[in-house]
Amino acid sequence: MNNTISLKSNSWIPQKVNKIHSKNNRKKSRIKLLLTCVFKPYGVTDEYGDALCSMELLNNQITREQGIHSPRSNNLSFGLYLLAENIGVPVTVLDFPSWKNFTHEVDSGNYTHIGITFIASNVTKTQRMANYIRRNTPETTIILGGHGTAIPDLEKIVDCDEICHGEGVTWLRNYFKENINRPIIHPVVGAAIKASIYGVPLMNKDGVIIPGVGCQNGCRFCSTSHKFNKKYTAFLSTGSDIYKACNKSEKKAGYTHFGLMDENFCKNEIQARQLLVEMEKEQKAYTFNTFSSAEAVTQMGVDFLVRVGVNLIWIGAESKTNIFEKTKGIDLHSLIADLQKHGISVLTSTILFLEHHNKKTIEDDINWAISLESDLHQFMQFGPVPGTPLFTDYFAKGKLINDFPWQHRHGQGTIWFKHPSFTLPETSVYLKNAFIKKYHAHGPGVLNMAHTAIRGYLTVKKEMEDRKTLGLTWDPKTLRYTRQTGYQSDHFMKLRLESIRKNALKFRPLLHTILKYAPNKQSALKSRTIIELFNKTFGPASIKDRIMDIMVKIISFWENRRFQKNGVIMRQPSLIREMYRCHQNK
């Protein structure tokens, strides 16, 4: 494969492929579409992939280097299910296929179109898949989608007929000559599969809600923002739409906790307010993990986030120099501490090997990131990703290492550009050591989350009692508790407090195992303190919790032995195959 980048009349800028095939003129009644992600195995180093690039967000780039303490799960290809639900042709979704699964589907499916979604680091897998399609079913139209489509001269790497740029639902509807303006149908889809902690399988009841895609901030390094032209496209325009999607997921799959996949949920204040109003009206205390910027969180306030049900929030801290608008003028230490005090776990992220980093300033940023004391932290390498202004700038200045293999450009190995202060090999060492330093400073992420959860229960419970004494009620206009005429009991917050209590108690069976494998004395002391706090708050553990405690200890013993012998154990996710039939209303 040719990994070099050419620049001829701006030819590196991704353009829609202009191939015209008679096969694309088939009658719509004959169309049959396969949507698939790239084939497994994931998280292994071979000619197609890298061990540091897997389908695991936490273990791969958040709880990395935490060994047995790292939660494990595989993230679904959420976009495929959304696409399949919203186009009017028969669709089959193939998620986590092996090569055998994929080839069997191609050979037996009689598909007129096959769409492959991928990121840049998986382009070699995509190339192999496209070659197989072309060789075995040459009449099939190959469509490429996902962030990998921004790779320069992609059609010279991957044999394809069409490249989907931008937002996929509109693109596919337009491609198949459908009504692009009809309402979006949100799929019922789980957040992850094969979830476990300490080797113990978790019975996940977590769903995913995708309110929209894109980000208007336009950070020069952000592929998400620039893939969608610095615009936000709403799939669920109102808070009521989000609530209905949650309710639909609860009825069909029992989901009550959701990953809210939105680049900056609190940025859309009206939508967030409407969601709370709907939950209060229906007395449904759904809970959420989501993303938001520090300035949006500050604007909405912690009281609102607690009330709307945020359990975990991801905030981009980036760098202590505050070179980004979203963090300027905000005391991140105080903001994070306040969120944690109210039971909201905070996942922060910072970027290493920025342009101002040298051997001293990078250590300053690492130490500053650790000083934030967030529950979880992502260290990610600065990386010129295709489609971003950063990529354009670095290409023009000759800073890119053009023959650097695509499968290793994922932000968790070595950088793929020339940095004046660092060699390539040492960048991976700095990154790994940053994760280790965070781990040893604050202990396992799961322990931090348990601490935040129990503190939040105590804080919210106390504040509810104080508000009752003072006659304070929720004011939906100011998003604050104020004294108003005619105090009324806050039944919704009683439901919310119960959800916070349940969130805390789910950590209890893990605490003694966390203590057993504590990385240092500081973490062991922290574990004992938290165990005492749980016992003081909830009393002696129930029989069920004691049984679960013993089970976790036994399973974790064997899991740890395997880890000590083999290192990180890569368990491949099982194949998901779902069929979506054509409906008249589409």
Buried (B, 14 or more C-beta within 10 A) or exposed (E): BEBEBEEEEEEBEBEEBEEEEEEBEBEEEEBBBBBBBBBBBBBBEEEBBBBBBBBBBBBBBBBBBBBBBBBBBBBBBBBBBBBBBBBBBBBBBBBBBBBEBBBEBBEEBEBBBBBBBBBBBBBBBBBBBBEBBBEEBEEBBBBBBBBBBBBBBBBEBBEBBBBBBBBBBBBBBEBBEBEEEEEBBBBBBBBBBBBBBBBBEBEBBBBBBBBBBBBEBEBEBBBBBBBBEBBBBBBBBBBBBBBBBBBBBBEEBEBBBBBBBBBBBBBBEEBBBBBBBBBBEEEBBBBBBBBBBBBBBBBBBBBBBBBBBBBBBBBBBBBBBBEBEBBEEBEBEEBBBBBBBBBBBBBBBBBBBBEEBEEEBBBBBBEBBBEBBBBBBBBBBBBBBBBBBBBBEBBEEEBBBEEBBBBBBBBBBBBBBBBEBBEBEBBBEBBBBBBBBBBBBBBBBBBBBBBBBBBBBBBBBEBBEEBEEEEBBBEEEEBEBEEEEEEEEBEBBEBBBEBBBBBBBEBBBBBBBBBBBBBEEEBBEBBBEBBEBBEEBBEEBEEEBEEBBEBBBEBBBEBBEEBEEEEBBBEBBEBBEBEBEBEEEB
